[in-house]
C-alpha cells in the first residue's frame, strides 16, 4: 500500500511540473504548417500553392495511367490482371464520375486569399488569380463532360455550425450553363493570361483559347446530336442542350480555334521537324522544343516528377524491366489508317481466300498514313534503335502452325532445321502477358531516352492536354457543322484545316470540299488523336457510343468491313499475327503471311448503356443535398 | 487492492457488452414483396438484370433507394422490413412508359404479393417457337398498346437462342440470333439454323439436346428490349 502512495505522489508531481512549464515551450510556431500570411507574403511561396493546384488538375486520359488512354477496345491490354476488361459486358453507371468540391473550394479560397494579400504586387496577384481561374474553369469543364450540369460554386463556402446546412445546398446548373461558364471564363482569361507560346505547363492565352474552342465544340455537338438520344436528357436541362444553341456554340468554337491558328496567341504551329514523317509524328509527343504543344503536364527526370508509361508499354523483348507491352493497339485501329492516296483498305492478308506472302514482315503496312508507324510499333519496326521481334510462328507446308508458348521458344521444325526459334521474343502468344497479343505495341508517348523503361529512372515525356493539331481538328469540325447548319461558305475552311494535318501525315491526295463528311471528320480525329484521352468524349458528344459499343461481338467477316465509318462496331479488339512460311522448294518459302483472329481471352462484348452517357452521382452526395437531381437512366 | 482492480475491469467489460447488445437488436428483414410487372394481368418479359424499380421509405434521413431487379419473366422478389414504402420506376428504364411522378405507395406487413401494372409500348402476342431439325422457327405478332403522342415504332426484332434458360441480347444470353422480318407486325417471323449460322464461330453446336429461345423486340428510342416468354426446345 505504501508503494502505491509513493507512486501516486510521483505521478501528481510530474503532472504539476508539466502544467507549470513555460508558455514559450508550448507556444512554438508550428514547423509543418504555413499560415496564410506567410504563404502569400512572397511570390515564390504563393507559386508553390498554385503549383499544387496545377498538380491536382483532373484529366480523363493521362500518361500517368496507361489504362485511361487505351480504353474502349481501341487496344487489347496485355496484362494478366486486365483480361477481365475483355470478358465483361460494359461499364458501371458510376464509372468516370468526378465530384471534387474540395478542389473547387481550395481553388476559390486561393482566389480569395491572393486577392486579400497585401505583400504581393498587383500584377503578380492578377496573374496568379487568372491562372487559378483557368484551373477552376478546367475542372468545371471536366465535370460537365462527365456529370452534366453541376452546382456552380464560385466562392469559398463556410459552414456556420448553426445546425442547418441548407444554405450551403446548391442545385445543379443546366449543362449549357456550365459550358457557358467555361466559355465565358476562357473569353475573359485570354486577355489576362500571358500570350507566350513558349510557356507550356502554365496557363496562357493559347491554353484559354484552346479550352474555349474545345468546350464550345463539345457543347455544340451535344446540342446538335443530343436529339438522337432523347432519353439522355433531363427536363430541367441538367443534361442536354437545346438544339437551337448549336449554331452559336460552333461559331464560338471556330472563332476561338482560328484565333490560335492565326497566331493571335503566339507562334503555335504543327510540329514538323523530322524528314521521316512517321518519326516526326512520334517525336511530336516527346520533343519538348515543340511549337505544337499548347498546354501540357510536364515531368522531369531528376526533378522529382516522372511517370512509368514507357516502363509499362516498352516492347517486352528489349525492355529495361521484366515488363512492358501493356497496350496492344487493335487491328481495327491499325487498318483504319488510310493508304497514301486517301482511300480505306483492310490489311491485305489474303486475296480470294488465299494468303498473300510478303518478302518483308512489314511490307503489309507499306504505303499507309505516316501516323500509323508513328502511333503504333509495327512488326519489323524498332524502338530505341532495337528491332522488335513480333511473329507468331511458322506455317508449314501442310498449313499446320508451329509455335511456342514461351517468348522466343526453340523447337525442331519437322523436315527442317533443329532447335530454331519458332516464336518472337515479343510474341504474340495468346494469354502471355506483355507480348504483343494483337500483333502491335503502342509508340505514341513512349520515351526513346535510355533509362525511360527503368523503374529507377522512369520517363519525363510530357502529356499534351491541348495541342495545335487538335485545334485544327476542332476548327475543321466546327466549320463543317456550321456548313451543315446552313452556312456552306464555311466548308472550305474544314477542308483546308484537315489537309494541313494530312500533308504532315504524308497523304498525297488532298481532300476537296465534297470529301468532307461527318465520317471523315470523325476518322481524322480517331487516327490523329488516338490514345490522347479524347476518343471517349467524341463518342459521347456525338451520341454514338451506344451504337459503337452495342454489346454484340464482332464477327470475323465484319471486322475488315466499313473502315472509316464513325459508327463501326468496336466492342472487341481483334488481332493480326505474322507467320513465317516454311516450305523448302516453294517460291514462298521464308516469306511472311498474316492471320486475323480474336484472342481466346476476349469473351465479352462491351455495351454502352444510356446510363453511361452521364456518370451517376453518388448516393452520399444525393443524401447530403436533396436539391440535386439524378442523372438520366440511373 | 487486487480484487478492486479485477472488479473494475469486469464491470467495464460488462458495461461494454451490454451496450453493444442494445445497439444491434434489429431482426433481419423477414417480409417478402413478390409479384410481376403486368399489362392487363399478363406478365411483361424483359431482359435479365436490365430493368428495375426502386423502393424508398419516406421519413428517414437517407434517401437512397432499394433496387428491386426484375427477372426475365417479369417477376420480382425482395425481402424487406415491414413499413411504408414508395415504389417508383427509373425513368426510361424498361420497354414501357414511365412517368417520373408515377409513384405507388403501399404498406408492407408480412408477405405481400403485388402485381404492378405498367403501360408497355407493345405486347408480344402468339409467340410460337418450334424447331424442325436444326432449324428454329419463330413467329409472333406485335400489338401496339400505346398510340397517339407517345407511340413508338419498332426498330427491329430478333430471335435469340441460348444453351441456358437465360436468353437475351447480351453476349452471354445468346449463342445464335437471327433478325426477324418485321414488315408485317401481325406476322413477325424469324428462323435460324443452329448448325450452319456462323455468327458465333467459337461456339460450336451444343452437346445437349435442348435449347432455349425467345424473341426480343427493340422499340425505337427505348433502350431495353421487350421479349416473349422463354421457350424450351427439345432437339
Interface residues (C-beta under 8 A of the other chain):
Chain A: X1 X4 X89 X230 X231 X235 X546 X551 X552 X553 X555 X556 X557 X598 X600 X603 X604 X605 X607 X609 X610 X619 X622 X623 X626 X632 X633 X634
Chain B: X1 X61 X62 X63 X64 X90 X91 X92 X93 X100 X169 X170 X171 X172 X198 X199 X200 X201 X202 X221 X222 X223
